[in-house]
Amino acid sequence: MHTSAFTELKVLDLVPFGLTSGEARFYALRLERPDWGTWAPGQFVMLRPAGWALDMLWARPFSICRVSRRDLVIFFQVVGRGTRRLAELHAGDTVHVWGPLGNSFAVEPDTPTLLLAGGIGIAPFIGYVHEHPKPWNVWMDFGHRMPLGCYPFDSISDRIMADTHMEECPEDLQKFIDLLGSRMAEFAEKQGLVLACGPTPFLKTVRDLALHHGVRTQLSLETRMACGVGACLGCVCRTTEKWPDPAKAEGRVQTCTSGPIFWADQITFDEA
């Protein structure tokens, strides 16, 4: 059990990653280390800078990238008004943080484990590979559209075997999907574990392949969240008949409190 708490943290620095049309669009935000008793890779935080005042009421959810003795690191991409404002933070600014929230990825030290990341979905795996007790049992395939320098890939490839796959044309996407299928079939034969994080179309593909090959797979959903604590019901996802609670099987559960990590056979992306 992980206990979450509200705290105010100071910004240590904001480090840009890569350049897109002359403007940095990816950042590593370093905050003071929170006074957490414990945390686990896959969990997330809700962030709201104090400077937002009444301009933007809702906090924004972010995967925990890594927690060290000195800092809490959040890796994000500028995609909307909230992240644009987040990219304007300076050292010394105050950020309201609620966390750690949600559940975490499975860690099975002696099980061959495959990490599948799509784009910004690489973020929670940095903490995963740094916290894993036997990183030599972990592999990664990373699919991305922006240049590799936009992502903190070196933080992962320095610790585990990892391959990158850049999508530059439609043919590259199909090649990546075919690769995912062969890799997941390989790990199914090894009785391995697959963990995936990325945009919803990517997770849909991984889920379909997981069910086809019969490999145990967890998905980290990037569902939009407003409160992060299950109060607003804005981040629900549909469950299958395999959901462990019969009362909620083939129904809906909140991603923030029941997830964001789900076993692939226990949820569905189908609305009907």
C-alpha positions in Angstrom: 0.0 0.0 0.0 1.3 3.4 -1.0 0.2 6.5 0.9 -0.4 9.7 -1.1 -0.1 13.2 0.2 -0.4 16.8 -0.9 2.8 18.8 -0.7 4.4 22.0 -2.1 7.7 21.5 -3.9 10.2 24.0 -5.3 11.4 23.8 -8.9 15.1 22.9 -9.1 15.4 23.3 -12.9 13.6 22.7 -16.2 15.8 20.9 -18.8 14.8 20.9 -22.5 15.3 17.8 -24.6 15.8 18.1 -28.3 14.5 20.9 -30.6 11.4 21.0 -32.8 11.3 23.8 -35.4 13.7 25.8 -33.2 11.5 25.5 -30.1 12.0 23.0 -27.2 8.9 20.8 -26.8 10.1 18.1 -24.4 11.3 18.8 -20.9 12.6 17.2 -17.7 11.1 19.0 -14.7 13.2 18.5 -11.6 11.4 19.2 -8.3 12.6 19.0 -4.7 12.4 15.4 -3.4 9.0 14.9 -1.7 8.8 13.4 1.8 7.3 10.2 0.6 7.7 7.0 2.6 7.7 5.0 -0.6 6.7 5.0 -4.3 6.8 2.5 -7.2 7.4 2.8 -10.9 4.1 3.3 -12.8 2.5 5.6 -10.3 1.7 9.2 -11.2 1.3 12.6 -9.6 -1.1 15.5 -10.1 0.8 18.8 -10.6 -0.5 22.3 -10.4 2.0 25.2 -10.2 1.0 27.9 -7.6 1.4 30.5 -10.3 -1.7 29.2 -12.2 -3.9 30.9 -9.6 -7.5 30.8 -11.0 -6.4 30.8 -14.6 -6.5 27.0 -14.8 -8.3 25.2 -12.0 -7.4 21.6 -12.7 -4.1 19.9 -12.0 -2.4 17.8 -14.6 -1.4 14.1 -14.3 2.1 13.0 -15.0 3.9 9.7 -14.7 6.7 9.7 -12.1 9.8 9.5 -14.2 12.2 8.9 -11.3 12.8 9.7 -7.6 16.3 10.1 -6.3 17.7 11.2 -3.0 17.8 14.7 -4.3 14.8 15.2 -6.6 11.5 14.1 -8.2 11.8 14.1 -12.0 8.8 14.5 -14.4 9.3 14.2 -18.2 6.7 15.8 -20.3 5.9 17.0 -23.8 4.2 20.3 -24.6 0.8 19.4 -26.1 -1.7 21.9 -24.7 -2.3 25.0 -22.5 -1.4 23.3 -19.3 1.9 21.8 -20.5 2.8 25.1 -22.2 2.4 26.9 -18.9 4.4 24.2 -17.2 7.2 24.8 -19.6 7.4 28.4 -18.3 8.4 27.4 -14.8 11.7 28.7 -13.4 14.0 27.5 -10.6 12.4 28.5 -7.2 8.8 28.4 -8.4 6.4 26.5 -6.2 4.4 23.5 -7.6 1.5 21.8 -5.7 2.0 18.0 -5.9 -0.5 15.3 -5.0 1.0 11.8 -5.0 2.2 9.2 -5.4 -1.2 8.1 -6.9 -2.4 4.9 -8.6 -0.9 1.4 -8.7 2.4 0.3 -10.2 4.0 -2.0 -12.7 4.6 -5.6 -11.8 8.2 -6.4 -10.9 9.2 -10.0 -11.3 13.0 -10.1 -11.0 13.5 -13.6 -12.4 11.0 -13.3 -15.2 12.1 -12.1 -18.7 10.4 -8.7 -19.0 9.8 -6.7 -22.2 9.1 -3.0 -22.0 7.2 -1.5 -24.9 7.1 2.3 -25.0 5.5 4.7 -27.5 6.7 8.3 -27.5 6.2 10.0 -24.1 5.3 6.6 -22.7 9.0 6.1 -22.1 8.7 8.3 -18.9 7.7 5.7 -16.3 10.2 3.1 -17.5 13.1 5.2 -16.5 12.3 4.7 -12.8 11.4 1.1 -13.6 14.8 0.1 -15.0 16.6 2.0 -12.2 14.6 0.3 -9.5 14.5 -3.2 -11.0 16.7 -5.6 -8.9 17.8 -7.5 -12.0 17.9 -5.2 -15.0 19.7 -7.8 -17.1 16.3 -9.6 -17.3 14.7 -6.5 -18.9 14.5 -5.5 -22.6 12.9 -2.5 -24.3 11.5 -1.6 -27.7 10.9 2.1 -28.1 8.8 3.5 -30.9 8.9 7.3 -31.5 8.1 9.9 -34.2 10.4 12.7 -33.0 14.2 12.5 -33.1 15.7 10.3 -30.4 17.3 13.3 -28.8 13.9 14.5 -27.7 13.6 11.6 -25.2 15.7 10.5 -22.2 16.5 7.2 -23.9 20.1 7.2 -22.7 18.8 6.9 -19.1 17.4 3.5 -20.1 19.8 2.2 -22.6 22.7 2.7 -20.1 21.1 0.0 -17.9 19.2 -2.5 -20.1 19.2 -3.8 -23.7 17.0 -1.4 -25.7 16.2 -0.8 -29.4 14.7 2.3 -31.0 12.3 2.4 -33.9 11.5 5.8 -35.5 8.4 6.3 -37.5 9.1 8.5 -40.5 6.5 7.1 -43.0 3.4 4.8 -43.0 5.5 1.8 -43.9 7.6 2.3 -40.7 4.4 2.0 -38.6 3.5 -1.4 -40.0 7.1 -2.6 -39.6 6.9 -1.6 -35.9 3.6 -3.4 -35.5 5.1 -6.5 -37.1 8.1 -6.3 -34.7 5.8 -6.0 -31.7 4.1 -9.1 -32.7 7.3 -11.1 -33.1 8.7 -9.8 -29.9 5.6 -10.6 -27.9 5.4 -14.1 -29.4 9.0 -14.5 -28.2 8.2 -13.5 -24.7 5.1 -15.7 -24.6 7.4 -18.7 -25.3 9.6 -17.6 -22.5 6.7 -17.3 -20.1 7.7 -13.7 -19.8 6.0 -10.4 -18.8 5.2 -7.5 -21.1 4.7 -3.9 -19.8 3.5 -1.2 -22.2 3.0 2.6 -22.0 2.1 5.0 -24.7 -0.8 6.6 -26.7 -4.1 4.8 -26.8 -3.8 3.4 -30.5 -0.4 1.9 -29.5 -1.9 0.3 -26.4 -4.8 -1.1 -28.4 -2.4 -2.8 -30.7 -0.3 -4.2 -27.8 -3.5 -5.5 -26.1 -4.6 -7.3 -29.3 -1.2 -8.9 -29.7 -1.1 -9.9 -26.0 -4.4 -11.7 -26.3 -3.4 -13.3 -29.6 -0.1 -14.6 -28.3 -1.3 -15.3 -24.7 1.5 -13.3 -23.0 0.9 -11.7 -19.7 0.8 -8.0 -20.4 0.2 -4.8 -18.4 -0.9 -1.5 -19.9 -0.4 1.9 -18.5 -3.3 4.1 -19.7 -2.8 7.7 -20.6 -6.4 8.6 -19.9 -7.3 12.3 -19.3 -7.7 13.0 -15.6 -9.0 16.0 -13.7 -8.9 15.1 -10.0 -6.7 12.0 -9.8 -8.5 10.5 -6.8 -11.7 9.0 -8.3 -14.1 11.9 -7.5 -14.8 13.4 -10.9 -15.5 10.1 -12.9 -13.8 11.6 -15.9 -11.2 8.9 -16.5 -13.3 5.7 -16.6 -12.4 2.7 -18.7 -14.3 -0.5 -19.5 -13.6 -3.8 -17.9 -14.0 -7.3 -19.3 -15.5 -10.4 -17.7 -12.0 -11.2 -16.3 -12.1 -8.2 -13.9 -11.3 -9.5 -10.4 -14.4 -7.9 -8.8 -17.5 -9.5 -10.3 -19.6 -6.5 -9.4 -17.5 -4.3 -11.8 -16.9 -6.9 -14.5 -18.0 -5.7 -17.9 -18.6 -2.3 -16.4 -16.5 0.8 -15.8 -13.8 1.7 -13.3 -11.8 4.9 -12.7 -8.3 4.8 -14.3 -6.9 7.0 -11.5 -7.9 4.7 -8.6 -8.1 1.3 -10.2 -5.1 2.0 -12.5 -3.4 3.5 -14.3 -1.8 0.0 -14.8 -4.2 -2.7 -16.0 -3.8 -6.3 -17.1 -4.5 -6.4 -20.8 -7.2 -9.2 -20.5 -9.1 -7.2 -17.8 -10.0 -4.1 -19.8 -11.2 -3.3 -23.3 -11.0 -0.2 -25.5 -14.3 -1.1 -27.2 -17.2 1.1 -26.2 -19.9 -1.5 -27.0 
